[in-house]
Amino acid sequence: MPKYPASHDSADFAELLSTPELNREVWDRAAARLLAKMLGQFAYEEVIEPVAQAGPGDTHTLGLDDGKTLVFSARRGVYGSWHIAPDSILEMPGRDSGTPDGEPGPISEPDAVAVPFRDPLQFLVRARRLLDIDGATLGHLIREITTTLTADARLDHTALPAARLADLDYAELEGHQTGHPWLVANKGRLGFSAADAARHTPEARKPLTLPWIAVSTRIAAYRGVAALAGPERLYAQELDPSVRDSFATVLRARGLDPDSYLFLPVHPWQWDEWIVPVFAPAIAAGDIVPLHPDADLRLAQQSIRTFSNVARPDRHTVKLPLSILNTLVWRGLPTERTLAAPAVTAWVHGLRDQDAFLRDTCGVILLGEVASVTVEHPLYDHLPEAPYQFKEILGAIWREPLQPRLAPGERARTLASLLHTDPQGRAFTAELVARSGLTPTTWLTRLFAAMLPPLLHFLYRYGTVFSPHGENAIVVFDEHDVPVRLAIKDFVDDVNVSARPLPEHESMPEDVRRTLLTEEPSFLIQFIHSGLFVGVFRFLSPLCEEQLGVPEADFWSLVRAEILRHHARFPELKERFEMFDLLTPRIERLCLNRNRLHVDGYRDRPQRPHAAIHGTVPNPLHPATGVRE
């Protein structure tokens, strides 16, 4: 399972060295966008505090450590957010010494020439004291931002117009997304080389065959839902008979009993970088045996460690550990949660299947994690103080595929795609609205009617929330590109339940209860607020105002109206509406970038980090709250 091509001839090296996306025009365009995002998200989290200038317009200034001043146009939006135009960012040569309380003063040279400022890396260096970043964090952050920019440049270089994107299927469209809209370093992938990024990232759009290994049941465990209670049932669906026979032949040739082994695919990078070095004793003992790839082509999705089977869409999606640091955490698979994945799926599916509203009215699709293989490390898994990434190295989760669950004429797209804008400035959402033939307001009403009712019902009726961010939430459209229902994935990592006991939790199996994270009702709503409303709709609403002519206030009125419609439909849940109050005047401000800058940085820790909390923000769903502060 080599990391590099088996043949190192000149053509191989030419491919590795080819970086057509790294040219000045593409780089500067990507850099300007990332700088505007950085300023906007740092300002939202109050890492920086731009100063509004007197007079008409929306001009703001921000003083740098070296005495220079950035000037830019910033529009304020819901939740106290900032939207900054990339082309508006200018650098002034200087400013006065500032006000007594340390705020930057007015620009001191009225006839000074402002010059465009487009470099987020220079901003980090020249604002390190303003940002309060220590040297170690700054060093790693510069690398993570640089690799993010490199990925952005690749995306920009190969970008398609919105009209062509609208014709792509679900798996292909994933390779054109630009990543988390809130996290600034959203494609850091620390651990990947340039060659790794060119092969294994979503934007590389290169299907591959995954190598498989056999692992002795002395160190590996299998779990499956009732329909896949034994591993042989899973393998009968996932592997052709000839492949299963060849796996068994490899084991018998070494004098090993195939019935004492479990099969699972591995990411080729993970095998080379982590599994062989860390599990070398198990390989030497014959407890881990390398096999060969199956024939199915798989395509990396936005989560980068998840692969859709593009050769056989009826076969499961597979989720593999990938020990790279990306978007705050190492992307491994925790042992306990991987073991519990099928049990969590069975419980969540049971809630849906016995609830006529979820099952029939909403038609919500729950892409269950129906089988898993977990391989425990004999040392790391028993060291509580060891960094968590050493306990998430080897395993696999099989998730139900999406395509067989769609009705004729339906097509699916991740929610994240609705935030995409093509190189000509056309929003993907605008393209879909135009194709639907509906008015923008009607289309948005249908979007909220498709998405919100199942999420609200799980919250209110069952005290259970998913994390419906742009990657986990999938919008299902009819043949006219009108949103009709919701699909949800990633249960074991992102399902949380109320810490306050509810009668509906009495049926929860003990292994599920041990695995799922619990939160107080006042915080449980954050998974909808921060995952969906702050994390996606905060960006979608200004886009709709700009491209669809729907004022931001109207957008949020439609969201609120859908919530109130749900309340009216289930008056018997009034106490739950109050317990899980989505319409409260203010909510806590969760901060994703502050975690990297000020809380965890890049240090190792025994548990996965969580979002930081910094103050509160006004809730646009409260009737007395406007869309601007």
N, C-alpha and C positions, 0 to 999 in steps of 0.2 A: 504494500500500500504506500507507494512513494509519494512524497510531497510534490516533487517536481516531475515533469515528463520523463518517461523511461529513456527517451533518446534526447541527448543534449547536443543536437547538431545546431548549425547556425540559424536555421529557421525557428527552432524553439527559442533560442535566445533573442532573436529579433522580435518574436511575439512578446516575450517578457519585458523587453526594453521599450516597446512601442507605447507611447502615452499621448495620442493625438489630442486628447481632451485637455492636456496641460499646455494651453497657449494663452497669451496675454488677454485676448478679448474675452474668452470664456471664463478665465480665472477672475478677471476684474468684475464681470457681471455676477458671478457667484459670490464673490467677496462682498460686494455692495449689498446684496440681499442678506447675507449672514450678519453683516454689521448692523443693518437696520433691525434684524430680528434680535440680535444681542442687546442693543440699546432698549428695544421695546420690552423684552422679557425681563431684563435686569431692572428696568424701571417699574414694571408691574410688581415684581417681588421686593421693591424698595431697596435693592442693592445699590442703585444710584437714584438720585432725585434731581431730574432736570428742572430748570427754572423757566417758567413762562415769562416771556418778554412783554412789556407793556405795549398797548396799541392793538390794532386790528390784526387778524391772522392767528395762526397757531404756532408761532415761532418759539422754540425753546433753546436754552443753552445748557452746556455741561462743561465745567472746567476740568482740564486734565492735570496730572501731577506736575507737568513741566510749565504750567502757566498759560498754555494755549487753551483755546476754547472751541468746542464743537457747537455748531449752530444747525438746527434741523427743524423740519416741520413735523409736528406730532399731533395726531388726532386722538382724543380720549374716547374710550368706549365703555361698555358694560364691565362690571367687576373692577372698575378702575384701571382698565387695560390701556395700553399705548399702541398706536399703529403709526409707524414712522416710514416715511417715503424714502427709499434708498437714495434716489437722486438728489434729495434735499440736504444731505449731510455735508456740511462745509466745515473747514478749519479756519479760524481766525488767528492771525499771528500772535495776539496777546490779549490780556485783560488787565484790569487794575488789580490791586492787592486784595480786593474782596471786602465783604462786610465784616463787622466785628464778630459776628457769630459763625464766620467761616464760609458763608455762602458766597459763590462767585459773584462778583459785581458786574455791572454792565460792560459791554465790549468797550475797550478804552481807546481804540483807534478808529474813529468813524470813517476815515478814508483808507483804511487798510484793505488790502485785496484778499478776499476769501478764496480758498482753493478747495476743490472737491476732496473729500476724505472717504476712502473706500476700504480701508484695511483693518479687519477685526483683530488680526494678530498684533499690529502696532497699537491698537486701542488697548489691548490687554496689558501690554508692556508699559504704555504711557499712562495707564490708569490703575496700576497695581495697588497703589496706596489708597486711592479712592475706592477701589473694589475690596480692599482689605484682604488681599490674597497673599498667603505666605509663599516663600520661594519654591518649595517643593511642589506645592499645588500648581503654581504658575508654570513651572517647567513641564509638568505632565499635561496641563490644560492646553498649552501652546501646541503640543503634539496632537492632542485629541481634536482641537479645532482645525488643525492643518489637515488631518485625515478626513474630517467631516467635509472640509472645503474640497478636497480632492474628489470625494464621492459626489458632491454637488456638481463639480465641473464635469464629471463623467455623465451624470444625468442630463445636464444642460447640453452637452455635446451631442447626445443621442436622443434628445427630446422629440416627441411627436406632437402634432397639433391635436387639440381637444376632439375634433371630429374623428380622427383615427383612433384615439384612445377609447372612445365610446364603443368602438366595434371589437375591442379586445375582450377575450374571456377573462374570468376572474384571476386565474393564476398568472396570465401574461401581464395583466394590468398592474399586479403587485410590483413588478420590476420597474415601473415608471413613477412610483411614489417617492416623495422627497423626504419622508421621515417625520418624526415627532415634531409638531408645530410649536411646541412650548419649550422643549429642551433644546438648548443652543448647540451643545456638542452631541448631536443625535445620531452620528454615524462614525463614532470614534474607533470602534472595533480594535481596541488595543490588544495586541497579540498577533494580529494579521500582518503579514508582509504586503508589499505592493502586488506581488504575484498572487498571494492568497486573495486579496481584494478583487483582483481581475478575474478570478475564477469562481469565488464562492459567495459573492454578495448579490443581493437581489438585482441591483442595477447592472450587474454583469450579464444577466439574462442567459446564462449558460446551463442548460439541463445537463445532469450528470447521472451516472449509475453509482449507487452507494455500495461500498463493500460491506460484507457481513462477517460476523464472527460467531463462534460457538462458545458458550460459557457454561461451565459445569454447574449443576444445581447445588453443588457444595457452597458456591459463593453467589449464585444468582437466584432470583425469585420471580415467578410469573403471577400476575393477577389479571383477571378478565371479568367482564360482565357476564350475566348468566348465559347469553348466547355464545360467548367465547370462553366458557369456563375452563377449558383446557387449551394449552398452547397449540395442540395439533389442529384445533378448529381455526385458530388465527392463521397458521401457516398454510392451511388448505386454501384460504382466501387470498393470501398475500404472495405466495410463491408457486410457480408452476411445478408440476410433479417432477420434471427433469431436474429442476434446481434443488428441490428437497432431496432427491436421490443423490445428487452430486455432493451435497453437504454431508450426507450420511457416509458416502464413500470416503471422503477426506478423513472423517473421524475413524472409520474402521481401519483405514490404512495405517493409522497410528496406534491401533490396538485399543481404541476408545469406543464406548457404547453410546450411540447417538441418542438413545432414550434417556441418558443421564445429562444431556446438554440442552440448553435453550439457545435459539438463534435470534440474533438482532442485528440490524444495520448499524454502522458507525459512520460518523463524519470523517472523511479521509484526513482532514487537518487535525481533528481531535485524536485520531489514532496515532499520528506521527508525533504530535507535540505533547500529548498528555497520557494517553493510555499506555503506550509502550514504555515511556520512562517511569510511570508511577505504578503500573501493574506488571512490571517485568518479572517479579517472582511468580505470579500466577501464570504468565505465559510460559516461563521455564518449566513449571510443574504440569503443564498441559491442561490447566483449568480454563485457560483462554486460548482458543485455536483460531487463527486467521483462516477465513474461507475465501470466497471470491464474490464479486458483485453479482446481483441478479441482473436481468436484462432491462428492467423498467427504468425509463428516464424520469428523473424527478427534478423539480425546479424550486430553488430557494425562494421563500416568501419573505414578507417584510420583517418578520421576527428573526430572520437569517438562519435560525436553527430548525425551522420547520420547512418540510418539503412536500409539495403537492406532486402526486403521481400524474404526470402529463401523458404518459403512454397508456395507462390504465386508470382513467378517472374514477372508475368504480371501486378501486382499491383505496385503502386508508391513506390519509395524510400521516406522515411520521414526524415526530418531534424528538430531536436528539440533543444531548448536552454539547455545548460549544463553549469552551472555557476562554472566552474573550471578554474583556470589560467593555460593555456597551450600554449606553443610556442608564447609568448609575450602578448597574449590577453586573456580576459575572453571570454569563448565560448558560449555567449548568442546569442539571435536573436534580433537585433535592431528593435524597433517598426515600425518606418517609412519605413525602407528597407524591412521588412517582408510584410507590406501592399503593397508595390510597386512591389514585386517580379513577380507576374503574368503579370503586365503591361510591365516590362522590358523584360520578356520572349517573349511576343507577338511582341514587337518591334524588338528584335534580330532575332526571327524566321522569321519575315517579310522581313528583310534584306536578309536572306538566301534564302527564298522561291522565291523572285523575281529576284535572281541573278543566272543565268544558270551555271556560273563557280562554285560557292559554292554548288549549289544544285545538279548538274548533274556530273560535272567533278570531284570535290572533294568528293562529297557525304558526306560532314561533318555532323556529328550527334551532335545536340545541345540539351542536356538533360535539357529541360526547367523546371523552377520552376512554375508549372501551377496553383497552388492553395495555399492559406495561410489563417490561422486564427491568428489574433493578439489580445492579451489581454492587455489592457492598465492598468498600475497601477495608481490609482487616485492621488497619491502624487508624486511619483518619476518621472513620465513622465512629470511633470510640474515644475521640479526643475532643471534648466540648470546647476547649480553648483554641483549637486549630481554626484557621481561616475557613469560612464556609465554602469557598470554591473548591477545597480539597475533598469535600463530601458530596460533590455533584458531578463526578467525572464521567461515569459510565452507566448507561441505561437507555431506554427508549420508551416512548409513548405512541400508541397508535390511535389516531383520532378519526371519527367518522368523516367520510368525504362529503363535500357539499353538493356536487353536481347531481348525484342520484336523488337528492332530496328536493330538488326543484321541480315544479310542475312544468308541463309543456309551455313554451313561450317565455318562461321566467329566466332572468339572468341576475347574477349577483355581483356586487362590488363592495369593497370595504368602505366604511364610512369615511376613512381618511381620503379616499379619492375625491370626495366632494370639495376638498380644500385645494385641489390641484389647479394651477394656472399654467397654460402652455406658453411657449416662447413668444407668441404673438400677443400675450396678455389676455387670452380668452379663458375664462374659468370653465372647468369641466362641468360644474353645476349648471352654468348657463347653457352649455351644449345640451345637457339632458333635458332641461326645462324646454328649450326650443323644440327638441324632438318629441316631447310629450304632447305638444299642442295645448297645454294648459296655461293659464295665467301663472306668473310666479307665485302669487299668494296662494292660489289653489294647490300648486305643486308642493309648496312648503307645508301647507296644511296636511296634505297626504303623507309627506315625509314624517311629520310628527305623529300622525295617527298610526303609521306603521311601526314606528320605533318605540314610542313612549308607553303605550298601554301594557305590553308584556313586562317591561322593566318596572313600571309602577306596581303592577299586580304582584310580582315576586317580592317587592319591597313591602308593600302594605299587608298583603295576605300572609306571606310566609317569612317576613323578617329576613329576607335573603337578597343580596345584591351581587350582580356581576360587576366587572369593571368595563363599562361600555365605551372604552376609548376607541380611537379611530381604527385601530388594527383588529380589536376583538369584536367590534360591532360590524355586522355585514348587512347592507341594505339589499333586499330582494325587490326587483323591478318587474313589471309586466312587460308584454311585448311592445308597449308604447313608451317605455322608460319612465313609467309612473311608479313611485314607491308603493309597495303593497304589503310587505311584511319584513320581519327582522330575523336574522340568524345571529347566534352568539357562540363564541368559542372560548377556550382557555378557562376551564372550570377550576382545576385543582390549584392553580396559582392565583386566581383572581375572583373566586367566590368567597364572600364573607357573610356572616350571619349575626343577628342581634345577640348581644351579650345579655340582654334582658330576656328571661325565659318566656317563650310563647307556646301555646298548646300545639301549634303546628310543628314544633320541633321534637315532639315526643316520639315521632316515628323515625327520627334520625338514628341510624346505626352508630354504635359506639366508635368504630374506626373513623367514620366520617366526622363525628363530633370532636374527636381528638385532632383531626387534621385541619379542619376549616378554622380560619381566623375569626375571632369575634370582636365586635365593636359595640360601644354604647349607641343607642338609637340616634343621639344627637350627632354622632360622627359617622354612622353608617350611611347617612344621606350624602356624605362627601364623595362616595364612589360614583354617584350620579352627577352631583354638582361638579366635582373636579374632573372626573373621567370624561363626562359627556358635555356638560354645559360650559365649564371653563376650558376644558381641554380640546373641545371641537367647536361647539357653537359660538364661543367667544371669537373665533376666527372666521366662522362661516357667516355670521350676521353682518359684519362690515363688507364682506365679499358680495353678499346679496344686495346690500344697499348700493354698492358701486356698480354691479353688473346687471342686476335684475330690477333696480329701482324700488326695492322694498326697504323702507326706512328701518333702521335698526330697532327703533321702538316698536314698530309693527311686527317685526320678526319675533321679538320676545313676548309680545302680546299673544301671538299664535301659540308659542310654547306654553305660556300660562293657561291659555284657553283649553289646550288639550289636557293639562293636568286637572283643571276644574271639571272638565267633561268626565274624566275618570272618577273623580270624587262623587259626582252626581249619579254615576252608574252604580256605585257601590256604597250607598249611604250607611249600610251596616258597619262599614269600616271606619266610621268617623273618628273613633279613638285612635286608630292607627294613623290616620292622616295627621293627627295632632302629635302623636308620638314620633313619627318620621316626618317632620315638618319641612317640606321643601320650599315653603313660601315665607320663611322667616326673614326679617328685615336685613340681616347681615349673616355672612358665613365666614368661617375661618379661612384665611388665605394660605392654601398649601403652596409650597415653593419647591420646585424641582431643581432649579439651578442653584439655589442657596445650599442645597445639600452638597453639591460638588465643590462649591467655592468655599464654604465656611464650616460645614458639619463633618462630613466624612473625607472630603478630598479624595485621595487615591490610596488611603491606608487600608491595610488588611483588617478584617474584623470577623468575629465568630458568627455573627448573624447578618442577614441581608439588611441593607439600610432602607430607611423609609423617608418619605417626603418630610421636609421641615415645615413648620407652621410659623407664620409671621403676621400677627395682627389679624384684622378682619377686612372684608370688602363688602360693599352694598350688593344685595341680591336683586337682580333685575326682575325676578319673578314676584317680588313683594309689590303689592299694588301702589304703595307710596313711594317706591324707588324709581327714579328716572334712569335713563340709559347712560347718563353722565354724572360724574361726581360734582 
